[in-house]
Amino acid sequence: MNRFRISKFKNTTPKIPKKDGWISDIRAGSFTSVGNHIKSSCRLVAFNTEQAGGGILGLASLEPGSHGEWTVSHIPCHGDQVTDFDFSPFDDSLLATCSADETVKLWHVQAPEEEQPSSAEVTLTPGEGRLETVLFNPASSGLLALGSSHRAQVWDSSRDAPLAALEQHPDQLQGLTWKQDGSLLATTCKDKKLRVFDPRAQLTPVQSAVGHQNHKDSRILWIKDSDHILTTAFNQVREREGRLWDSRKLSSSLASVSLGNASGTLIPLFDPDSGLLVVSGKGDSVIDCFELNDSEPYFSQVSHCLTEAPSRGVAMVPKLALDVSSCEVLRVLQLTDSFIVPVSYQVPRKAGQDFHADLYPDTLGQTAAMSAEEWWQGENRQVQRVSLHPDKRPKPGATATKKEPAKREPSSGRSKEEAPAGCSSSSSPMTTPSSSAAPSRSPSSTSGLSSGFLPSPSQSTKAIQSMLGPSSKFRHIQGHVLHRDTHFTNLRGLNLTTPGESDGFCANSERVAVPLAISGGQIGVFELSQPGKLPDTALPTIQNSVNVADLCWDPFDTHRLAVAGEDAKIRVWQVPKGGLVEMLTEPDCVLRGHTEKIYSLRFHPLAAGLLASSSYDLSLRLWDLEAGEEVKQLRGHQDQIFGMAWSPDGQLLATVCKDGKVRVYDPRKSAEPIREGPGPEGHRGARVVWVCGGQYLLVSGFDSRSERQLYLYSSQSLSSGPVATTSTDVSPSTLIPFYDPDTSVLILTGKGDTRVYIYEIEPEAPYFMECSCFSSTEPHKGMSFLPKTECNVPDVEIARALRLTKTTIEPVAFRVPRVKKEFFQDDLFPDTEVWWEAAMTASAWLSGSNGQHRKLKLRPKDMAPVSEAPKEAPVRKYMPSSYYLEEKTDEQKKEELLSAMVAKLGNREDPLPQELFEGVDEDEWDD
């Protein structure tokens, strides 16, 4: 009989509103991760964006504003791609995020039209590499499940170490899900197995079985009565399928359903109240809905909804936010490249005043059943259910989480011998809450976190900042690739074999020079005023005669290009005004003196026509271009010179060498170094740049394990070694540094990298203050930075670079997000040095003269400085901390809640909107 039963959802139809009902201004990211890319609470929607390499989340309200429009805001969350995020089931504004930067952060987000928090309430560092999944426990507050590449962990957000670090999976962890009562975890893995864990009992699986026959992109959900598990993946013939399992007996699946043969990863969503399953694949233009039955047929298709655009991800809106008056039983949010599209599933019933109890059983409320501490001690409690009846249901977000201080007893009273099976002492990955491996945080930083957050963020934010140290005002800097109209495309024949000591290409405010892999060492020169698609036919180039080793524009003459060749000669070229119109074959002059291949050129920062070069003959030479001759030769290197840099005042020259030394020369006084000290341990390559007004030298290189490192030296005491170091990652290419002296911002990237690292450098501890990084999907061959005058100051753009890829040249703007952008941000834009104008001649410098650049104000005439902006009266969003620390009786709390509700409602004598509905007669309904 069950085979022929009639479902109450049989005629349920998905409804997609017109475009004015979609959330627009969305720039969804195209990054690869396990996450769904979009999540919803009862009030808010969060989604991945392409900004700042995916480190910024978008945020929108679930419902439109009073004018029918949505406000979209952005939260700079991480320094790398946000891989997954989740809203707390007990607090609509509590958002957990995880990232490729290996951290988990908890945020108390605000409505999109309000100012978002600048820093996270809590930051956790699991230490398992890139994180892929984060999930709140469905029954316990402050409890999180985290998934890295090979391991799942359970964390109490009020502690500094995991409660349980489960057994490592032999291959990539692909899916993670909590049982509905919060007691068990289930995972899927690239080794084709699904596993069930009881984290409080043992670290190893309590059940495991072979799942799908294909290892590609499996996902998992605990569904129905919490004894059944749904997995989605690919079968042996690469068709997508869903399988239903009994978690008590995983030896074989109960049923399977075919879900098409597209290639996108499936995202399953399940509503336990109705038993409806929604499935959509990343890149699909269809959303399927099934009803899961208690017996065969287990899968009954309800609808097949075609969408206008492919999905980046899908999310299910919580039950408490549905419109029961229109018989809405399900709402799905589809994330596309440019929109968030709501898809409403409504049962064709007579809508209006009648409440259809058969469609809306009591659903889970928003009050946690227990704290994380209680869960860890073995409690198993159910979340209280609430009615969806309009007269009884709580308003979305109105059900408060039970607020109670986090327990911080020195010991839970459980000895090592009393630990449950699988638990061990502090040396084990899983410990009791009292063990040394999971110490409680200080009361000032986490009081109340195990059951949510205290409503006053000021205390916790200050405590976190004092614990983590100072943060940079550039920490949320964002890199933006400018519009395609500004790109050079169809670039062909790029030379990819320039030495590691060369930047690969160079640019000034008017043009860019790119070595080409064409016989004769040809160089393409492109005018920045003429971007677009380059023709397929040959372009006029500079004919350098030999392969290019390095090239550099004269900072004081935008037409003069110095080129180092593999024949130990330097050729100086003069590009005609307006750019190349024919092949340039005769250099302006040729400099001879080196006996072996030259690999690096650097113009003097103050003196016109003074050039430094380094060569495999282990010498540094200075050249006067006006005289066309060598004027100085510096000695002292015992091996290859990796990099060199002039000091900001032009008096000193620093080098870093393969012999493991950092040296400083005063070329006018001695041919030997005046100071030297130990350099990077690795010998794969290095670069050097002066920072903090010449007070320090920054060296990028490698350690003995080939990990890329940054070293900061005092320029006056090199022999003492670096005063600070920091590591970035493991990669074969040397990080090429760019330093902005106006902001002390350091930007680094390597050839073949997809990530650009950004730091603010301080002259005192902590020295390195990490900021958001910029990531791209395609590797670049290098970056060249333009003068400060090329920055769009009203957009708070502090640096602009050209990014060279295999076939394009793309401008990238680095901007700092600010609220009052109508004002000139004078704290970010001090007067800048006009370093593109010479301060003296080469002969004057050689004779002992020193100079300095004049300075230029960057403030536009029509903008007032933000320091002179009118002070707004502060609006207190939160009560003082003493208010929350004071104990209140239950009666006082009830009184305050009633007062707040009355104030929210306003005049209670006004009729409610539903009281004004006239309704229709019975005979007006369609049959």
FILUMVEX-102510 format. One record per atom (N, C-alpha, C): x, y, z. Coordinates in steps of 0.05 Angstrom, whole numbers, plus 5000, padded with zeros to 4 digits. Atoms other than C-alpha are relative to their C-alpha. Example, Ala and Ser with C-alpha at 12.3 -4.5 7.8 and 13.67 -1.06 7.14 Angstrom:
BEGIN
501849765000524649105156501850245000498449764999527349795143498550225014
END
This chain:
BEGIN
501649765000500050005000501750255000498349764999505750485015501050084973499049945027507950424943498150194986501949845014501550774922498850215018501149804983500551254979500150274987500049735011498851974963501350195020498649824983503552484991498650275002501149734997501053135020501650214986498349815014506853464983500049944970500150095028504953144916500050244981500349775019502953804883501650255009498449774991508054244919501550114976498849875023510654744869502150215009498049804994517155144872499350264985500649755012515955884860502450195002497749825002521456364837498950284994501149735005519757114843501450134976498849845021521257634790502750105010497349924993528257924789500150225021499949804980526358504833499649885028500150144975525257984887502549845006497550144996532357724881501950195015497949844987538257964923502250054979498149945021542758324874502650115012497349894992549758654876501749785013498650234990552657954888502449954981497750095016559657774864501149755013499350254988560057054883502749904990497450115007566956734884499849734986499950255015568856154840502149815012498050164987573355824891499149725006500650284995573655084904500249945030499950084972571854844974497849815005502050194992567654335010497450145007502349854990562854875036497850044979502249945017556055055007500150274987499749735010558255774994497850195008502149834990551756045024498649875023501550104976548255965092498050225008502149814991542056275123499349955029501350024974539556425192497150104997502749895002532556675208499950294991499949725007534757385194502050074978497849925017541157385153500849794981498950185020544357075092503050074997497149965005551956995086500849844976499150135025555556805022502850074993497349955009562456744991500050214979499549805021565057314949502749964988497450025012570857384902502050215010498349784990573657984940502249905018497650064983580557954973500749704999499250295002581857254946498149825014502050174986575456994978500150035030499949964971577257245048497850175011502249834992571157695050497349864995502750115003564057445062498050234995502249825004557857795036497849945020502150034980551957915083497650164991502549875008544658075067497849925019502350084984538058075104498449804985501750215013533357495091497650134987502349865011527657985078500950274991499349735010527858635038499350225020500649774983527659325070497250124994502749875002521659795073499450084971500449925028522759995000500349774981499850245017523259284975502749944989497350045009530759304966501749885022498250134981536258904998502650165002497349884995542559195029502049775003497950214999548858785019502550135012497549904988554958895064502049784998497850205002561658545068501650005026498450044975565758275126502749884993497450115005573258195118500649805023499850214980573957525155502749895004497550144999580557205138502050114980497949925018587157315104500249824975500050185023585656755055497149924995502750075007579556425024498449885023501950114980573656295070498949744987500850255012572355555056497349915009502650084991566155455099499250185023501149844979561655805149497349905009502550114990555555665192498850195021501449844980550356055232499349825024500850154977548955835303497049954999502950054999542155495310498650145023501249874976541155885375500450305000499649715001543356585354500350084971500149945028541656875286502450174991497849825007547557355288502749885006497550134994552956865310500949834977499050135024557056645251502849895005497350134999562956155250501149974972498750025026567856175193502649855003497350135001573855745174501250064973498549905023579155875122502449844993497450115008585155655083502350115016497849894983589156085131500249855026499750194978588155515182498850095026501349914975583855895232497049984998502949994998576655885255499450255016500749754986573356545276497050005005502849964993566756705310499450295001500849715004563257355293497250045010502749924994557357715321499350214979500649835022554858015256497550175005502349824997549958595251498450004974501649975024544458765202501750134978498349895022547458945133500350305000499949715001545659675140501650125023498549914978549559725205503049934996497150055002557059735215500749735011499350274993560059045218502550005018497750014982565158825270502649994985497449995013572358965252501849765007498450234992575058355289498249795011501650224991572557675309499949995031500350034971569957525379502049795010498350224992574056885382501549904976498450125022579656595339501149745011499050264993581355855343502149914979497950105018587655535313500449705004499850294996586754785305502749884994497450105006593654695275500049754982500250235018591454195222500250084971499849915027592854605160497450134991502449875012587454865113497549865011502550114989580554785143497850014978501950025022574754575099497150025010502850014991568554505143499850105029500649924973565554825205497049975004502950054994558854615237499450045029500949994972555354825300498549755008501550234990552654265343497150085002502849925001545054245335498650005027501350014974543654145410501550155021498349884980549454455448501150274991499049745008551455185448503150015003497149964999558655385433501649764993498650245007560454695407500249984970499549995029563554635338501449744991498650215014565654075291501650134978498349895020571554255247501249774983498850205018574053875186502450124985497649925016581153955158500249794977499750175023584053565100499749705007500050284993584652905138498849945028500850054973581652995207497650175008502249854988575253205243500750055030499649934972575653555310497550125012502249884986570653775363501250215019499049784984571754445397497850135016501649824984568654825454501250284995498949745008569255555432501250165023498949864978571155765502502749885009497550124992577455335503502150034978497849965018584255365470501049744986499250255012584754635449497549834995502450155006580054125419499249815022500950214982575753685462500649724989499450265013576753125412501250044973498850015026581353035353499849724990500750285008578552425317502249884983498050155015582651895282500350124972499449885026586052155219498949824978501050155023582651945154502349954981497750065017587251605104500150164974500149845024585052075048498450255006501349754997581552735037497249985013502749994987575652875084498250174982501849865020569753075039497450095012502649924989563553115083500049965030500250014971561753225156497250085009502749944991555053215193499649915028500850084973552253205264497449854999502750124995546652745286498250215011501849794992540453145300500050065030499949954971541053045376502850085009497449904994548353255372501949815013498450204985551152605400502249884982498250145017554752315339500850174976499049875024558852545279500349794978499550185023558952225210501750154979498349885020564052345155500149824975499350145024565452155083502850084992497149975006572452085055500549924971499350075027575852034988500749714997499550295002577551315005497549844997502750125006570051174990498649905025501350104976568351015063498550225014501449824981563251335109500449895028499450074973564651335183498250145020501649894979560651455246501750015026498349964976564251735308498250075024501149904974562151805381502350155014497649864991567152355400500449995030499750014971565752295475500949735010499450274991567151555477502749904989497550095012572851415428500750164976499049845022577151725375499649854973500350165024576151155325497049974993502850025008569751035286498549775015501650224989564150635319498749844978501050145023561550445250501450114975498949925026564550465180499249814979500850185022562850195112500950144974499449895027564650285038497450124990502349855010559950805010499749974970500349995029559851004937502449884986497950145015564050664884501950194986498249805012567251314860500950195022498949844978571851734904499550304997500249725006569752404874497850145016501849814988566352934917497549885013502350104986561852574966499150205022501249834978557252945016498349825017501450164981553552695077498150175017502049874983547352875118498749795018501550174982544152565180497150094997502849925007536652555164497949835015502350144990529752305181499949995030500250024971529252035252502749995014497249994990536752125262501249725002498750265002538051385251500849944971499450045028538851475176501950214990497949825011544451785136499650004970500149975029544152055065502850084990497549925013550452085022499450054970500149955029551252374952502849994989497450035013556952224905499649914972500150115028558551894838500349705002499750295002557851164819502349934981497750095016562550744778500050114972500249895028560051034711499850305001499849714996560851744739497350134998502749884997553351854747499650085029500549914973551152244808497749845012502150164987547051864859499950085029500449984971544251904929499449735012500450264987544351324978499050055029501149984973540351225042501149765016498850194983543650855100498749995027500750034972541650585168502650025016497549964986546950855215500749775019499550224982546150245260501049754986499250235016547749775203500950104973498949885024552350055149501049804980498950205018553849405114499050044972501049955027549349605055498050225002501949785000545050195035497249904997502950085001537450175041498950054972501149925026536050524975501950194986498549805015539150954921498350134979501549855020536751474871502050134982498349875020539851724807499550304999500249704999541352474806501350124976499049895025543752574734502949954996497250055007550452554700501750254997498449755001552953274708502549965017497450044986559953384736500250165026499849834976558353884792499549845026500350134974558853684865497150055010502749974990551953554895499950125028500549894973549453954955497349915009502550094990544053594994499150175024501249854978539353975042497549855009502250164990534253635087498550155022501849894980528253885127498849775016501050234985526853385183497150015007502949984993519853655197498249894978501750095023517053525128501149754987498850225014521952985105500750064972499449925028523453385042503050034997497249995006530353315011500350174974499449835023533053854964502949944991497350065010539053694919500550174976499149845023542754154871503049984998497150025004549654104841501350274995498649765006554854654837500450014969499949975029554354914766497449914986502550095012547354604756498050234997502249825004541354994731497349875007502450154992536354534765500249945030500250084971534054404837497949795002501850224997530853734852499049985029501250044973526153604911498849725002501050274995524552914940498749995027501050064973520352664997501249735007498850254990523852135038497949855016502050164987519151575060501249805020499050194980519651085117500449724989499750275013519250485070500150044970499749985029519850324996497450114988497649885010519850724954501050235019498949804981524451134999500150284988499849745013525251694948497650044982502249935018519152024917500550294991499449735010520552614871497550185003502149814996516453224888500050214978499849805020519053734838502750004986497549975016524353884785500050294990500249715005525654634785502450094983497949895018529554954727500550295009499249734991533355584746501250154976499049835021535556174704503049994996497049995000542956134722501149765015498750224985547755594746500450075029499649964971548555504821502950005007497550014986554655684860499749845026500650144975551355394922497150045006502749974991544655304956499949985030500450014971542155395027497049985006502850034992535755235065499450205022500849804980532155775105498849855024501150144977530555565177496950015001502950035000523355345190498650245013501349784986521855925237499750254983500249765017522756425180498149964977501850055022517656105133497450145003502649875000511056425114497849785000502050214998505955925140497350084989502649915011500156355117499649944971500250085028501856185045500749714996499450295002503055445061502849954989497250045008510555525049501249795019498850214984513854885073503049984997497150015005520855005046500850254985498949795016525055575021503049964996497250045008531655494985501150254988498649775011536656044969502149904981498050085020540555944905502050234995497949805005547156314899501049974971498949995027549056504828502350204999497849825002554656934801499250295009500749724996550657584808497550035018502449984985544357424849499849785021501050214983541457044907497049984994502750045010534956744882498449835021501750164982529556524933498149824985501850195012525755894913498249905022501950074979519455794954498349764992501650245005516055114959497450035016502649954987508655204973498049774993502050215004503254674982497350144992502549875009496854854943497749945019502250014980492154945002498650275000501449754997487055465018501550175020498449834982491556015046498250195015501649804985489156515097500249955030500050014971487056455169500449725011499750274989487155695176502949925001497350104996493455395204499949704994500050285008495054725171502049845017498250134980497754325229501349754988498850245012499053715185502550074984497649915014504154125146502250105019498249864982507354445206500049885028499750104973509053995264501950195016498249844984512754315322502849974991497350015011519754495301502050085022497949944980526354585338500150305005499849724992526755235377502950094999497349885001532755695386501250025027498850014973534455535458501649745002498350244998540355065468499149825022500850204979538954425506502149985022497950024980545654455542502450164990497549875006552454775544502049804989497950185011558654495511501349845023498950144977561254315580498249775008501950214993554953925596500049774980499950205021555253575529502549825004497550154997562553375542499849815024500250174976560653095610498149774996501650235006555852615576497050054999502949945001549052975577499049964972501450035025544152805522497250125003502649874998538353305519499050094973501249925025533553485465499350305000500849725003532454195440496950025002502949964997525554435460498750084974501449945025520554455403498050225005501949784999516155055388498049984978502150015020509755135350500450224979499949805022509455485282497350144996502649875002502255705294500550305003499549714998502056465282499550125027500649894974499156575351501949905021498350134980504356145386503050014993497350025008510656165345501750245009498349784993516556575369500950154974499049855023518957125323502849914994497350095007525256955284502150175016497949874985531257105327499250105028500949894974527057275388500549815022499450194979528456635425502950025008497249954991534556795466501449755009498450234990540056315480500350035030499750004971540656125552502850115007497549874993545956595581500949915027498950084974550256305634503050014998497149975002557556415651501349734993498650245007562455915622501349895026498850134976564755415675503049994997497149985001571955495692501349875024498950144976573154995748502849904993497250105005580454795756500049714993500150285006578354075751497149904999502850115003572153695728499549785020500450214981573253175781500449724988499650265013574552625730502949934998497250075001581052265739500649864973499250145025585051945682498849734999501150275000582551265704497050004994502849995004575351505700499250094972500649905026575951755629498649784984501450205016571251415579501949874980498450155019573850915529501050174978498849845021578551225480501250265009498949754989580151825524502649945014497550054988587051915552500850255015498949764986591352405591500650224980499649765017593653075564501749944976498350055023598452745516498349904976501750105021592552475476498750234985501449795014589152875421497350065012502649944987582652815461500449995030499649984971582553035533497450085013502249904984577753185588500250305002499949714999575853915597501950105020498249904979580353965657502949954994497250075006586653695624501550244991498249785008592554125607499850064970500149955028591254035533497650174992502349845006584754415537499550205023500349804978585754995586497850194993502149805005580055475595501350274995499149735004580856175570499550175025500449824977581156755618497150095001502849914998574457005645499550244984500549755014575357675612499649964970500250035028575857385543497849824991501950195010570756835541497749955019502350044982565756905597497549984985502550045013559356615571500149894973499850095027562056355506498949724996500950285004560155635518497049994996502850015005552855825516499150244982500649775017553156375464502150215006498249784994556257065473498650205018501249784985555157615524499350224981500949805019551458185491501950244998498249785001557158675505502649924986497650085014562558595452502550155008497749834994567059145478502049865018498250144981569758725536501649794986498650235012571258105495501950094978498249905021574158505437502650115011497649904988578958875481501749785012498550224988580858235517501449844979498850145021582157885452502450154988497849845010586358465426502450015018497850004981590358495489501549735000498850275000591557745483501649964974498850055026593357755408502050224993498249795006597158415408498750204981501149795018596359035363499349894973500850075027592958985296500450244981499549805020594259365232497450144991502349865012589559895205499649924971500250105027590959565138499249714999500450294999588958875161497849904981502150085018582758865117500450104971499449915027586259125055499049804979501150175021583158854991501350064974499049975027586158724923497849964980502150025020581658854864501250014972499249985028583158684792498050194986501749805012580559284753498649894975501750095021575559244697501649914975498750125023577258844635500850214979499349795019577359494594502750115004497349904994583959664628502149794996498150225003587258994612501350014972498850085026592158814557499549704998500650295004589858144529501349914974498850125024592157664476503050044999497149984999599357734499501249734993498950255010603457214462503150005002497150035001610556944465501450115024498849894976612057154536502549835007497650144992619156984559499849915029500450104973618456534620502649905013497450114990625956394630501850225010498349804988628457054659501149905027498850114975633156924718498350075025501549964976630256874788500650275013499249754988633957514807498550244987501549795015629757904756497150005007502849984995622758164768498349894977501450125022620857894700498950204980500949795017617958544672500150265017499949754984617659284692498050204987502049815009612759864687500650275013500149744987612460614699497350124995502649885001606761114697498950014972500949975027606461104621500049744984499750235017608560434594501149765016499050244987610459714610501749854979498250155017616159304582500149715008500350294995615658544575501949854982498350165017621158074551498449784985501450205017618757614494501949774993498450245008620956914476500349984970499549985029622857124406503050044995497149985005629757054376500950294998499049725000634057664385499550155025500649874974631857814456498250234997501849775005625958234435498450075025501549894977622158664485497550144990502549865007614858874478499650235018500649764984613159574501497250094994502949945004605759734512499350265016500849754988602860424526497649955018502250054981598460414588497550164992502349845009593960934555498549864977501250145022592260424500499549715007500550294994589759784534498149874980501850145017585659254499501249744990499050255011586558624458502350064980497749975018593358594424499549854974500550135026593258414350501549744998498750255005595057724326502650044984497649955017600158034278502350105017497649914985607258224299499850305007499949724990608158864339502850104999497349894998614059344338501249955027498750074974619059144392502850125001497149934997625959304419501649754994498350235008631158854386502550025017497849984982636058734443502549844991497850165012640458254402500649745016499550234983641457774462497749975020502250054980636757454513500250195023500249804979634357924567500449855027499750114973636857774638498450175020501549824983633758384672499550264985500649745012630659054653498850185021500949814980628959694690499750274987500549735010625760364673501550205018498849784985629460994693497750155015502249874986625161294749499550294994500249715006626562004725499650054970500549975029625561884650498349764991501950225007619461474629500649884973499450105027622561364560502649835000497450135000629261074582499849735014500150284990629860314591502849885000497450144998636159964616499549704999500450295004636759234594502749865004497650174996641858724620499849764982500050235018643758184570501849785010498450234993646757504576502850024990497249965011652957764539501650195018498549844981655158164601499950304993500249725008653058824569497350125009502449864993647959344590499350194977500949825022644059684533497950195011501949804991640360324547498550104975501749945022634460454501498350245006501749774998630461084488497549954984502650055014623060944472498950274991501049755010620161494428497450085013502549904988614561934453497649884985502350135012607861594441500349704997499650295001610960904442501349914974498650125023614060434391498150004976501550025025611660504319501549834980498450175017617260104288502149865018498050154985622659614309502350185008497849844990627959934353502449835002497750185002634759644337502650125011497549874991639960164360499650115028500249894973640960284435501250275001498949734996642460974461502949985008497250054993648760704493500349715009499450274991652160044511502250025021498150004978655659944578501549745002498450244999661459454580501950015024498350014977665459224640499849745015500350264988662558594670501249784982498750215015665957954649498249754998501950225002660057484660497150115000502949935003652457484653499050185023501249814981648858064688497249905007502750104994642557884726498450205017501749824985640258504764500950294996499549715005639659264752498350165020501549834982637659814801500950294996499449715002637260574788500250125027499849854976639361054842497450155006502649874994633261344879500050304999499949704999635762074879501650124977498149895020641362174827499249914972500850075027639462204754502349864985498150145017642961714707502049845014498150174986646361304761498849725004501150285002645460544753501949815014498450214988647859954795499349734987500550265013648659254766501649795016498650234987650558564794500349784979499350195021653657994755501049745013498850254992655957274759503050025004497149964994663057564762500450095029500149944971661157704836500750295007499549724995661958454828497550164998502049795004657459054836501350234986498849775015658659624788497950234998501649765003655960334786500750144974499649885027654960684719498750284999501149745007654061404698499049994972501150035027649361374639500650244983499549775016650662084618502849994988497250035010658161944611500349734986499850265012656861224589502349835009497650144990662160934635499549905028500050104973663360544698501450195018498849814981664760974759500849875027499350134976665160484817499849694997500250294999666459744829500249915029500150094972664559394895500649715001499050284998667658744919499149895027500450124974666958254977498149764999501950225001661857734953501549744992498750255004663957004954498349814983501850175016658056724914498050194986501949855016652156934871498550215017501549784987648857604890497149974993502850055005641457464898498450264996501549765002639058174907501550245011498749754989640958904920497850215001501949794996637359534942501450255010499049744991639060274950498550085025501349894977637560595017498250244992501849785008631861125016501550264995498549755004636961695022502149984979498150045022641261394967502949995008497249994992647561375009501249725002499050274996648060615020498849814981500950215018647259984979500149745016500150264986645059325011499849774980500150245017645958624982499549765018500350264987643957915000501249804981498350175017648457354974499549715007500350294996648356604965502049895020498050094979654456565012498950035028501249994974649556675069500450265015499449754988651257405082498150234990501349755007647458065083502150225004497949804999652058655067498950284995500749725005651559415068502650144991497749855011656259845025499450305001500149715005657760585025501850054976498350015025660060614952501950244997498349775004663061314956502450005019497850004981667561135015501849754997498450255000669660405004498849804980500850215018669359844954499349745015500650234983668659355012497550065018502349954984662459265055500750135027499549884974661959705117498749845023501350174980657359215153499149754986501150255011655358495143499049835023501250174980651357965180498949744987501050255011648357265173497450044985502449995016643157195119498249765002501750234999637856675104501649744998498650265000639855945115499849864973500450135026636955705049501550144978498449895022640755804984498550004973501550025024635055804934499550284987500549735010634456564926499250185023500749814979633257194965499750284987500349725007631257934959500350175024499649824978632658545001498750274994501149735003629159215012500250155026499949834976629959795061497250075009502749944989624059925107500350195024500149824976622060405163502050224998498349775004625860995134502949945000497250085000632260605127501149895026499250114974632360375199500449704999499850295002631459645179500449914971499950145026633059175122498149765002501750235001627858665103501049814978499050205019630258025069497949784997501750245005625757505037501749784989498350235009628956825029498849745009500850264993628656105051501549915025498550124978630355725114501249734991498650255007634055065117498249784990502050195010627554685102498650094975501149895024626155095040497350135004502549854995620355455074500750304996499549715005619656185051499750165026499849854975621556665107500550294994499349715000621857415120501750055024498149934979627657685161500250305002499849714996628058375191502650065016497449934988635058665207500150295006499349724994637159295241502350074981497949935020641259645187502650095014497649924985646159885241501449775013498750224986647559205271499349744986500550255016647358665217501249765013498650234989652158235255498449865022501750124979646958115310497949814989502050175012642557745261497350144999502749885002635157865248498750065027501449934975631058215302497249865000502650145001624757855277499949844974500550165024622757315228497149915000502750125002616157045202500049824975500150195022614556465155497450054985502449975017609656475097498949724992500950265010609155805061502449864988498050155014613055285022499550034970500349965029614155464949502850044988497349985011620055444901500950284992499349745011619756174878500650205023499249794981622956754916497850215002502049794997618157264945501350274992499049745009619257934910498650225016501349804982617958514959499650274986500549725006614859194946499350145026500549864975615059695003499050284994501149735003610760325007500950165025499049864976614460815053498050185013502049834988608261245063498349865021501850154982604260695097501549785015498550234988609760195117498749734993501250245009605859675078501949854982498350185016609859095049498349814985501650185018606958714990502049814987498250205010610258064968498649794983501050235015609057534915502449884984497950135015613157044875499149934972500750095027613456834802498649735001501550255000608256294790498149985023501850014977604456464854497250094992502849905003596956574860499350185023500649844976597456934927502050235003498449774993599957624946499850055030500049964971602057705019500450305006499949724992601258375054500550025030499449954972604258615120500350305004499249734991604859265157502549955017497450034986612059335182500250225022499749824977613059655251502950005009497249994991619759895278500549885028499750134974618359545344498149765001501650244999615158895366497050074998499350265011611358535338501350014972498649965026614758825274498349934976501650085023610558415225497049995009502950024995602958545226498749914975501150125024599658095177497350124993502649895010593958365134498849794981501350185019589058045086501849964975498550055024592257725026498250014976501549995026590157774953500649744985499650255015589057124915498650024973501250015027587556984842499949704992500350285009585456354806502249914981497950065020591056394754502750105010497449914991598456424771500950244984498849775014602057064754503049974997497250015006608957164726501650225014498749784986610357784767498150235004501549754996607758454792501950235000498449755001610359154780498350235010501649794987608059744822500450274987500049745013606360434795500350225021499849784981607561124826497450065015502349944983602961364881497950174987501949825014599861874835498049854982501850165016596661304796497749885017502050114982592461104857497550185000502649864998585061294862499650065029500149924972585361674928497249995011502750014989577761764936499049725006500850284995577061004933501849875021498250094979582260944989501949784989498150185014587160604941502850085008497449934990593960584973502349904982497950105019597760204918498649894975501050125025596759994846502349864986497950165013600559464809498949894973500750155024600659124741500749715005499650294995599858374744500349874972499450145025603057964688499249715002500750285002599857304670501149894974498950125024601356834613499050144974501149875024596857214564498950285005501249744995594757864599501850175018498949824980597058474637497650145012502449914986591958674690500750195022499549824977591859284737498649895024501150084974590659104810500250235019500149784981588459624860499849895028500150084972589759534934498750225016501649804986584459894975499549925029500650044972582959975048497150075004502849944996575559925066499650205022500649794980573160555102497150074998502949924999566260795123499650274988500449725008566961545111501750064975498349975024569661505040499650284987500349735012566962205024502150195011497949844989572762465066502749894991497350085006580162455049501249875025498950164977583461915093502850095005497349894996589262335116501849835018498350184985591561795164501449794983498950205019592961345104501650134978498749865023595561865055501650245010498349784993601162285085501250124974498649895023605062745039502049804989498350205012608762294990502450124986497649915013615762364963499649984969500150005029616162554889502549864990497650155007620961994875500549974970499750015029619862044800501350254989498449775008623762704799502749985013497350024990631262714807500650235019499249794981634263094866502850114995497249915007641363144837500949854976498750155022645862914781501849785011498150224992650262294783502750115008497449884994656562724783499950145028500249874974653963124843500049795023500050214980652662484882502749885004497450124998659362194865502050195013498249804987662762834890499350035029500649994972659462734958497550145008502549864994652963124954497849805007502450154993646562864986497650184995502449855005639463074972497649855010502550134993632262914984497850094981502249945018625762904945498250215013502149834990620563444952497549825004502450164993613763214978497650124987502449925014606963234946497649925017502550064986600063274978498249844982501750185016595262734954497050075003502849944994588863054980498750144976501549865021583863224924498950265010500849734991581663954926497150005011502849994991574263774936499449815023500450194978575363304995501150125026499149914974575863495068501349765014498750234986580563075112498149885021501850144981577162555155500650085029499449914973580862825216498550255007501649774995576663455208497049954996502950075003570063085198498550075025501549944976564563305245499649755017500350234982564162855306497149945004502850094996557762455309499749925029500650084973554462365375500049705003499950294998555961665398497349885008502550144994550061195399500749745014499450244985550460665452498349774990501350235010548760005421499749795022500050214980550159605483500050145028500049904973549059705557502949975011497450034988555259815600500449725012499450284991558859185623498849955028501150044973556459305695497149904999502850095003549359195670499849704997500150295005550958495647501249845023498750154978555258315706498249995025501850004978549658485754498049784998502050214999545357895774497250115001502849925001537957975758498349765007501950214994532157585784498449934975501750075023527457215736497950204995502149805003522057735750501150254986498849775013526758295731500549964970499650075028528557945666497450004984502650005013521257835649499050294996500949735002519758565663501550154978498549875021525358805618499249904973500850115025523258335563497350114991502649895006516058575566500250294992499649725007518359305565501150034972498849995027522659175504498049934979502050075020516958835468497950224995501949785002512159405483501250234984498749785015517159915458500349934971499750095028518259505395497350024985502750005013510759455381499050294996501049735002509560195392497150025010502849964992502160385395498449754996501450265002498459745411497150034992502849965008491860055394499749994969500250025029493560055320499349724991500750265009490359485282502449864987497950165013494958925259499349984970500650025028495658845183498049784993501850225007492058175183497150065008502749934992486058495218498650164979501249845021484958935157499349834976500750165023484358345109497049945001502850055001477158275086499349714994500650285007477757565059498149984976501850055022473257255006497949795009502050204994466956845007500849734989499350275008467256095000499649954970500650065029464056104930501950154981498149875018469556554904502549844995497650175005474856004910499649834975500150185024476655614847499649725010500450294994474254904847502549844994
END
